Amino acid sequence: MKVGPAKTLAGVAFAALTLGVAPAGPAGGLVSPPLALAQNIGQRVVDGTVVDASSSVVSGATVFLKDLKTKTIRSFNSDPQGKFRFTQVDMAEDHELWAEKGGHKSAVKTVSQWDARKDFETELKLK
């Protein structure tokens, strides 16, 4: 059976995406994955600041990032400027983010797989 160039290119593109490489198109440009898949491919940075009820920065707060699929929790202590940072956060999974210190806890925020931002920056306010 003879396969046309369009089917051959589609097969090569599918195989390359499965292997995690970007194939070249007929004009030498990259063949991109469908838009729906492009949103959650790769990893993001989740960072921000922890503040108290009066919006003053809070150092030494423990910030938690929970992967809702695997249930694993990563933690980070905010620095003297109240900053925290998580790298290599899987964009294909939903996560919950919150901070705690001295019996006070922030609201839980969701970092959604449908959010296409590579840098998710937020403020966590302790109550």
C-alpha positions in Angstrom: 0.0 0.0 0.0 1.4 3.4 -1.0 1.3 6.1 1.7 1.1 9.7 0.7 3.3 12.5 2.0 0.7 13.9 4.3 0.2 10.6 6.1 4.0 10.1 6.2 4.5 13.5 7.8 1.7 12.9 10.3 3.2 9.6 11.3 6.6 11.1 11.7 5.2 14.0 13.7 3.3 11.6 16.0 6.3 9.3 16.5 8.5 12.3 17.3 6.1 13.8 19.8 5.8 10.4 21.5 9.6 10.4 21.9 9.6 14.0 23.0 11.4 15.6 20.0 10.1 18.3 17.6 10.0 17.1 14.0 10.7 19.4 11.0 7.9 20.1 8.6 8.1 20.1 4.7 9.4 23.7 4.6 11.9 23.1 7.4 9.8 24.6 10.1 8.8 22.8 13.3 5.6 20.8 13.4 3.9 21.8 16.6 1.5 19.7 18.7 -2.2 20.5 18.7 -3.0 23.6 20.7 -4.9 21.7 23.4 -1.7 19.6 24.1 0.6 22.6 23.9 -0.9 24.2 26.9 0.3 21.6 29.4 3.5 20.3 28.0 6.6 20.8 30.1 7.2 22.4 33.4 6.6 25.7 35.2 7.8 27.7 38.1 5.5 28.5 40.9 6.6 31.4 43.0 5.4 34.4 45.0 5.3 36.1 48.4 3.9 35.2 51.8 2.3 38.1 53.6 0.3 38.5 56.9 -3.2 40.1 57.3 -1.7 43.6 57.2 0.2 42.7 53.9 3.6 42.7 55.6 6.0 40.1 54.3 6.4 36.9 56.4 9.8 35.1 56.5 10.1 31.5 57.6 6.6 30.5 56.6 6.3 27.0 55.3 4.8 26.9 51.8 3.3 23.7 50.5 2.8 22.5 46.9 0.7 19.3 46.6 0.4 17.3 43.4 -3.3 16.3 43.3 -2.6 13.2 41.2 0.3 11.6 43.1 -0.5 13.3 46.5 3.1 14.2 46.9 3.8 17.4 48.8 6.9 19.6 48.4 7.7 22.4 50.9 9.7 25.6 50.9 10.4 28.1 53.7 9.9 31.7 52.7 13.1 33.8 52.7 13.6 37.1 54.6 11.6 39.0 51.9 8.7 36.5 52.2 9.6 34.9 48.8 9.1 31.3 47.8 9.9 29.4 44.6 9.1 25.9 43.3 10.8 24.8 40.0 10.1 21.9 37.7 6.4 21.8 38.5 4.6 19.5 36.0 2.2 21.5 33.9 0.1 18.4 33.0 -1.0 18.1 36.7 -3.2 20.1 39.0 -1.6 21.3 42.3 -2.7 23.0 45.5 -0.6 25.7 47.1 -0.8 27.2 50.6 1.4 28.6 53.4 1.4 28.1 57.2 3.2 29.8 60.1 2.5 30.0 63.8 -1.0 28.5 63.6 -2.0 30.8 60.7 -2.8 29.4 57.3 -3.4 31.0 53.9 -6.3 30.1 51.6 -5.5 27.1 49.3 -4.9 28.1 45.7 -5.1 25.8 42.8 -2.4 25.8 40.1 -4.4 24.3 37.2 -3.1 22.2 34.4 -5.3 24.4 32.1 -3.3 27.5 33.1 -0.7 27.9 30.3 1.6 30.2 32.2 5.2 29.0 32.5 5.6 31.3 35.6 2.7 31.1 38.0 3.2 34.0 40.5 1.0 34.6 43.4 0.6 36.1 46.9 -0.3 33.9 49.9 -2.0 35.8 52.7 -1.9 34.2 56.2 -5.2 34.6 58.2 
